Amino acid sequence: MTHSLSHADELTIDTYAQILRSGGVVAFPTETVYGLGASAHQLEAVNKIFALKGRPADNPLIVHVSSYAMILEFAAVIPDSARILIQKFWPGPLTLVFEKKKSVLDAVTAGLTSVAVRMPEHELALALIDASGPLVAPSANKSGKPSPTRVSHVQEDFGNHIPVLDGGNCQIGLESTVLDVRKSPFVILRPGSVTASMIQEKTGLEVIDIAGIPDQIHHTPASPGLKYSHYAPEKPVRWMNSDECEGQLHDSTLYLTHSGDYTPVKDRVVNFNRDYTLMGQSLYDWFRRSDKLHSLDIAVQPFTESDSSTCQPALENRISKAISRHNEK
């Protein structure tokens, strides 16, 4: 894949690629969130990711590639219908789960027979992968914290200990959709900005969305973001109650609303006015900002009308995960 980078960008990419090729770790931007990258072929490098994040070893990683040839290093079988998805949605925020080749490191897949792969839609990310080889890249945050969508978020969690390739703020702000393509019909394991209706509309393929249905989630899930409740700030997250939905708001609560019926108030009421794209871009940033505010908790307006053509299902999934984490404490 070709990239139109400036000379300065090319020098920066080469510097970070050298770190990755030598077994180091680099945080880099994607269109979804910042990833914590390491060579997918080096066990010691992969293990550094788990240690830095405090990530459970049974939580599989997503391999990030920049070419079709790189997919063949990991996927044992690529169904014809999956090739259609690659053609229509890559590069982009869609992760595909394949049967893995035996050569794939067990640490990458948490010992599973499957491997998750995606091609990010970000010029710097693709150039970095071109120069360094395929990377495992979970979100560049400490496990349990909200995913980072800005360089400052990465620095909040890791200080200056991790080199960060600065690509500005992430365009989408929510992790990729994860689609299991090993059997037909294909199954969405984690919702993201690519929805079942989008896939069906562009490809005609039947897709089932089981994301968020507890009975469907096994003890060894094939996708990150299923087994563990995270995406949460330190402040408790909850859904707005009926009184609050009718306008009786508390001074001690940060409100994230989306219907357009609430008057925005700086550092207290945020109204996305049905702009779910903006809400997706901003959710984790507000989660992180809340820890610096004087609010006691975060209340999010419930989604009473389903809009599966937007990232609303992904938003509801991430917010529910954040709520679950505090309920488990």
N, C-alpha and C positions, 0 to 999 in steps of 0.2 A: 504494500500500500504506500502511495506517495504522499508526502506532506510538504506544504509550502511554509516552512519555518524560516524565521530570520536567522542570520549567522549567529547572533547572540544566543538564540534559542537552541540552535544546533550544538553550540559549545556546552550549554547547560545540560542538554540531554545526554551528551557524551560523558560528562562528569558523573551524572547520576547512574548512567548505564554501567559505568566501570565499577561503581560501588555494588550494584546488583550482581554483576557477573562474578565479583570476588566474594560473594556470599553475604553481602550486607543487606540492610533494609532501608527502603526509601518510601516516604509518603508521597502520593501523586494524585492529581485531580482526575476525576471522571465526570461524566454528565450527571451521575446519580449522587455519589458522595465521594469524599477523599478515601483512597485505598492505601493500606499499609502493604507495600509490595516486597516480595522476595522471590528468588528464582524457584520456579515450580519443579526444577530437576535437582535441587540441592537440599538434602535432608536437614543439614545443620541450619541452613537459611530458613527453611520452613519452620523448624523448631523455634527459631528466634521469634517468629511471629506469635506463636502461642505464648511464649514466655513474656514478651513485651505487653501483650494485650491482657494477660491473665485469662486466656481463652481455654475453655474445657477441650480436652483432646478428642472428645467424641463429637465435636461440632465441625462438620466438613467445610472445606474452603472452596472458593470459586477460582478457577484458573482463567486468567485474562490473556487473550491472544490478539494478534493483529493481522492474521492471515488464515486462509483456509488450510494451508499446509500445517500450521501449528495445531489445528484441531486434531489432525490425524496422529499427532504425537500422544494424544490422550484418549480419544474416543475409539472403541473397538468397532463399533457399528454406527453409521450415520444413515438413518432411514431416509428414503427419497423425500418423504413429506417434511422431514427436518431440514433438508436442503432448501426447500421452498421457504421455510421460516428464515433461514440464514440469508437467503436472497432478499427477502422483503424487510427484515428487521435489523440486520447487522450492517454496519456497526449500530449499536443501540442498547437500550436498557432491558434486554431480554437474555436471561441465562437459560441454557438448555442442559438437561441432565441426560447423559448417555451411559451406556455400558462402558466401563473403563478397560483400557489395555492393562495387561498384567504388569507392565513396566512402570505404571504410575505409582508414585510413592503412597504407601498406606497412610502416612501422616496427612497427606493432602485430602484424602477421601474419608478420613476417620475409619479406615478399615473396610469401607463399603465396596461393593462391586460396581458402583456408579461413580461418575465424575461430572461435576458441574462446570460448564465453560461459557464464557461470554466474550464479546468483542466490544469494548467501550467506544462510545461516540464522543471522543475528545481528542483533538489533534495532538496535544502533548502526551497523552497516555499512549496513543498508538505509536508515536515516534519513539517513546521510551521502550515499549515492548519490542518494536522493530530492532532497536539497538541492543537490547539486553536479553531477549528471548522471552518465552511465556512466563507470566508471573502469577503466583497466588496473591490475592489482594483483598482480604477482609477489610471492613471499614477501619479507618485509622484513628481508633479511639480505644480507651480502656474498656474491657468487656463490661457490659451493663450500663455504660454511659450512652447518651444520644450520639448517633453517627455524626461525623464532622462534615459540614458543607462549606467551611471556610478554613483558610490556613490557620487563623487564630484559634479555631476549635481544636485542631491537631496539637498546637502548641500548649493549649490549656491542659491537655492530658499527658503530653510527653516532654514539655519544655523544649529545650534546644538539643535534646539527645537524639532526635530523629531528623535527618535531612528531609526537607519538604520542597517538592517541586511546585512552585506557585502557579496555579492556573486560574486564579480568581474564584469567585463564588460558583458553586455547582448549579447547573441549569435546572435540574429536576429536584434534587434534595431528598428523594426517597430511594431506597435500595431497589435494585432491578427486580422485575418479575422473574420468577423461577418456574420453568415449564419442564415437566418430565416427559421426554419423547421416546421412552423405551417401549411403551405399549400404546396401542390406539384404543379409545380416544386419548389424546394428550391431556395431562393433568397439571393445572397450576398449583404449585406447592406454596408459593409465596406471591401475593399480589404486588403489583408495581404499576408503573405508568402505562405499560403495555397490557391491555385488558383482554379478557376472553372474547368480547365482542369485536375488538380491533383485529384479533387474530383470525376470527371466523370471517370477518368482512374482507380482509385482504387476501386470505388464502383458501377459504371455503372449508378449512379443516375443523373438525369437531373438537371442542376443548371443554373440559370440565374444571370448574374452580372449586377445589376442596379446601382452599386456604382458610384457616380459622375454624375448621370443623374438628374438634378435639378427637372424635372417634376415628378420624382418618390419619392421625399423626402417630407414627410408630415411635418406639423408644430409640431407634437409630434412624432418624430422618435423613433423606437424601439431600436436604437443602438447609443452608444456614437460616436462622431466624425462626425455626419451628419449635425446637425443643426448649429453648431458654427464653424467658421473658426479659426483654431489655428495652432499648430505645427510650429509657426513662431518665429524667432529671432527678436531682436529690429531693426536690419538692414533690409532695404527693400529687398525682394526676387523677382526676375523676371527671365524670360527665356532669354537666349542669343539671340541677334538680328542677322540678316543675316551677317552683317559685322564681328561681333565677331565670328560667326560660320566659317567664312573664314579665321580667324586667326588674325584679327585686335583687339587685346585685350587692355583694359585700365589698367593703373597702379593702379587706385583707386578701382578696383573691385576684389572681390574674386570669382574665377570661379570654379564651380564643373562640371567636364566633365566626359564622360564615353566611348567615341568612340575609344580612343586610338590614336587620331590624334593630340593631344595637348601635348606639352612638359611640364611636371610637374615643377612648380616653388614653392619653399617653401613659405607658407603663401599667395600665390597669385593664383596659378593654381593647382588644385587637379584633377588628372586623374585616374579614377577607371578602365579604360581599359576593359570595358564590363563585369566587375565583379560586377553584381548587388547585389550579396550577401554582398560583402564588402561595397558597396555604402549604402545598407540598414543599416548595422551595424554602419556606420560612419556618416550618414546624420545629425542626431540631434546633434552629437558632433561638427560637422563643423558649424551647425547653431549657437550653443552656443559659439564656439570659435570666430566666426565672430564678435561678440559683443566686443571682446577684441582686435581685429585687427584694423588697420587704414583704412581698406576698407570702402567705402561709401555705397556699396550694394553688394548683392550676385547674380550672374547670373549663371543659370543652363542650361546646354546644353539640348535642346529639344530631346525627344525620337521620332525619325523619323520612326523607325521600331518597330512594336509591338512584344513583346516576352511574351506571356501570360503564358509560362511555368516557369517563374521566378517571383521575387517580383517586376519586373518593373512596373506593373499596380499600386501596392501599393505605390511605390516611386512617380510615377506621381501624384497620388491622394494627397499624403502628401505635395508635392511641390506646387501643384495647390492651396491647402488650404492655405499654407503660403503666396502665391502670392495674393490670394483673400483677406486675412486679411489686407494687406497693401493697397490694392485698395479700401477697405471700409473706410479707414481713411480719 
